[in-house]
Amino acid sequence: MESQKTISHSELMSASEVCRMFGVSNRTLSRWLENGKFPLPVRVGGTRRWRRSELDLFIESKGDNND
């Protein structure tokens, strides 16, 4: 039997939380997703949620590219 990794709700962020974190509008977030420039969300109860850990890695990787 395969075990599933459980994700705590505190690790999941809504689209509005992600927009605030990055200082962008919901439309900009949607464009980033459409263009493949942003981590994909997971679906929880029909809503999009992002793993905080993936966003942290995304931010770190962008910082590395700007050096």
C-alpha positions in Angstrom: 0.0 0.0 0.0 1.3 3.4 -1.0 1.5 6.1 1.7 0.4 9.6 0.8 2.2 12.6 2.0 -0.1 14.8 4.0 0.2 18.5 3.6 -0.7 20.8 6.5 -3.2 23.6 5.7 -0.6 26.1 7.1 1.7 25.1 4.3 -0.9 25.7 1.6 -1.5 29.3 0.3 -4.5 30.7 -1.6 -4.2 32.7 -4.8 -4.8 35.9 -2.9 -2.1 35.1 -0.4 0.4 34.3 -3.2 -0.5 37.5 -4.9 0.2 39.5 -1.7 3.5 37.5 -1.2 4.7 38.5 -4.7 3.1 41.9 -4.9 1.1 41.1 -8.0 -2.5 41.0 -9.2 -4.5 37.8 -9.7 -4.3 38.5 -13.4 -0.5 38.6 -13.3 -0.4 35.3 -11.4 -2.7 33.8 -14.0 -0.4 35.0 -16.8 2.6 33.6 -15.1 0.8 30.2 -14.8 -0.3 30.3 -18.5 3.3 31.1 -19.6 4.8 28.3 -17.4 6.8 30.8 -15.3 5.4 29.9 -11.9 5.0 26.7 -9.8 1.7 24.9 -10.5 -0.9 24.8 -7.8 -2.6 21.8 -6.3 -6.3 21.5 -6.3 -8.0 21.3 -2.9 -11.8 21.2 -2.9 -12.0 22.9 -6.3 -9.7 25.7 -5.3 -6.0 26.4 -6.2 -3.5 26.2 -3.4 0.3 26.5 -3.6 2.7 24.8 -1.3 4.7 27.4 0.6 7.8 25.2 0.4 7.6 25.2 -3.5 7.2 29.0 -3.5 10.3 29.4 -1.2 12.3 27.2 -3.6 11.0 29.2 -6.6 12.1 32.5 -4.9 15.6 31.0 -4.1 16.0 29.8 -7.7 15.1 33.3 -9.1 17.7 34.8 -6.7 20.3 32.5 -8.0 19.6 33.5 -11.6 20.1 37.2 -10.9 23.6 36.9 -9.6 
